[in-house]
Amino acid sequence: MLYQLCTGELSPPNDPYRIYANLQRRDVDVDLIAIVRKACAPDAGDRYKNAGRLASDLRAFVAGARILARTYSAAALVSHWVKRHKRLAVAIVSLTLAFAAVAVIAFVRVQSERDRAEGALTASREAGVREEAARKTAETERDSARAAQVRELLVRDPTQALPIAEQLPKTPENAVLLARVKAHPIATHSATAAPSAFQDAVLHSWR
């Protein structure tokens, strides 16, 4: 009777696999297929012991509870629970998706802020490098101008060349220039003695 109601066939086949295939082809629920197969099992030892147990499984199936005719895997238990608690399952999935969306948005914001901070730090470092390069360029130009001034003073006013030459950075080129200044008789004498009338005359002639 139960097989006939599910398939429209008068009697079930003797092969349990054909019973399962016929029921599955008609989209019968998995739990109900298990009940029908147990009720129609060829071996009497595999069937329900009495009609009361069959009725109990049918009532459990109608109520959405687990039946005794089948063994549930973990996935089947989850699927069975979802079918029985659809509203709660939908609510849980909705909350999970909402939390996931919030987490994704927060991650994107944190990543964006980190990228912005790294960009600002890189820009600051590049600005510092440019500022340091400009400072060194200015110092180089200043020292070059002072070295040029020393060379000019060696010709125009050697008495002023030595103090400036001694303040130049310690480089091979400036060392050669300082040696030239110190080798000049008027420049070195003026650093240790007050100018005499003769030195004034000589300086005047140099000018």
HUGIBEL-V929520 format. One record per residue. N is the residue number from 0. RES is the residue in one letter. SS is DSSP state (~ for helix, > for strand, _ for the rest). PHI is phi as a letter, one per 20 degrees, with the letter a starting at -180 (NA if undefined). NEAR is the number of other C-alpha atoms within 10 Angstrom. Layout:
BEGIN
N,RES,SS,PHI,NEAR
N,RES,SS,PHI,NEAR
END
This chain:
BEGIN
0,M,_,NA,11
1,L,~,f,16
2,Y,~,f,22
3,Q,~,f,12
4,L,~,f,9
5,C,~,e,16
6,T,~,d,18
7,G,_,n,10
8,E,_,e,12
9,L,_,f,11
10,S,_,c,12
11,P,_,f,19
12,P,_,f,15
13,N,_,f,11
14,D,_,e,11
15,P,~,f,16
16,Y,~,f,11
17,R,~,f,12
18,I,~,f,20
19,Y,~,f,16
20,A,~,f,12
21,N,~,f,19
22,L,~,f,21
23,Q,~,f,14
24,R,~,f,10
25,R,_,e,10
26,D,_,l,12
27,V,_,f,14
28,D,_,g,11
29,V,~,g,14
30,D,~,f,23
31,L,~,f,21
32,I,~,f,22
33,A,~,f,19
34,I,~,f,24
35,V,~,f,25
36,R,~,f,23
37,K,~,f,21
38,A,~,f,20
39,C,_,d,22
40,A,_,f,19
41,P,_,f,14
42,D,_,e,8
43,A,~,f,11
44,G,~,f,9
45,D,~,e,13
46,R,_,e,18
47,Y,_,f,19
48,K,_,f,11
49,N,_,b,9
50,A,~,f,10
51,G,~,f,10
52,R,~,f,14
53,L,~,f,20
54,A,~,f,13
55,S,~,f,13
56,D,~,f,22
57,L,~,f,19
58,R,~,f,13
59,A,~,f,15
60,F,~,f,17
61,V,~,f,11
62,A,~,e,10
63,G,_,n,15
64,A,_,e,16
65,R,_,f,18
66,I,_,d,19
67,L,_,e,19
68,A,_,e,21
69,R,_,b,15
70,T,_,d,11
71,Y,_,e,15
72,S,_,e,9
73,A,~,f,8
74,A,~,f,9
75,A,~,f,12
76,L,~,f,13
77,V,~,f,12
78,S,~,f,13
79,H,~,f,17
80,W,~,f,16
81,V,~,f,14
82,K,~,f,13
83,R,~,f,15
84,H,_,c,12
85,K,~,f,12
86,R,~,f,11
87,L,~,f,12
88,A,~,f,14
89,V,~,f,12
90,A,~,f,11
91,I,~,f,12
92,V,~,f,12
93,S,~,f,12
94,L,~,f,12
95,T,~,f,12
96,L,~,f,12
97,A,~,f,12
98,F,~,f,12
99,A,~,f,12
100,A,~,f,12
101,V,~,f,12
102,A,~,f,12
103,V,~,f,12
104,I,~,f,12
105,A,~,f,12
106,F,~,f,12
107,V,~,f,12
108,R,~,f,12
109,V,~,f,12
110,Q,~,f,12
111,S,~,f,12
112,E,~,f,12
113,R,~,f,12
114,D,~,f,12
115,R,~,f,12
116,A,~,f,12
117,E,~,f,12
118,G,~,f,12
119,A,~,f,12
120,L,~,f,12
121,T,~,f,12
122,A,~,f,12
123,S,~,f,12
124,R,~,f,12
125,E,~,f,12
126,A,~,f,12
127,G,~,f,12
128,V,~,f,12
129,R,~,f,12
130,E,~,f,12
131,E,~,f,12
132,A,~,f,12
133,A,~,f,12
134,R,~,f,12
135,K,~,f,12
136,T,~,f,12
137,A,~,f,12
138,E,~,f,13
139,T,~,f,13
140,E,~,f,12
141,R,~,f,13
142,D,~,f,16
143,S,~,f,14
144,A,~,f,12
145,R,~,f,17
146,A,~,f,22
147,A,~,f,13
148,Q,~,f,15
149,V,~,f,25
150,R,~,f,19
151,E,~,f,13
152,L,~,f,19
153,L,~,f,21
154,V,~,e,11
155,R,~,e,16
156,D,_,b,17
157,P,~,g,23
158,T,~,f,20
159,Q,~,e,19
160,A,~,f,27
161,L,~,f,23
162,P,~,g,14
163,I,~,f,14
164,A,~,f,22
165,E,~,f,17
166,Q,_,e,13
167,L,_,f,18
168,P,_,g,14
169,K,_,e,10
170,T,_,c,9
171,P,~,g,9
172,E,~,f,10
173,N,~,f,18
174,A,~,f,15
175,V,~,f,11
176,L,~,f,22
177,L,~,f,24
178,A,~,f,13
179,R,~,f,15
180,V,~,f,25
181,K,~,f,19
182,A,~,f,11
183,H,_,f,16
184,P,~,f,11
185,I,~,f,19
186,A,~,f,21
187,T,~,f,17
188,H,~,f,14
189,S,~,f,16
190,A,_,f,15
191,T,_,d,8
192,A,_,b,8
193,A,_,f,9
194,P,_,f,15
195,S,_,e,10
196,A,~,f,9
197,F,~,f,9
198,Q,~,f,14
199,D,~,f,11
200,A,~,f,12
201,V,~,f,12
202,L,~,g,16
203,H,~,f,11
204,S,~,f,9
205,W,~,f,12
206,R,_,f,11
END
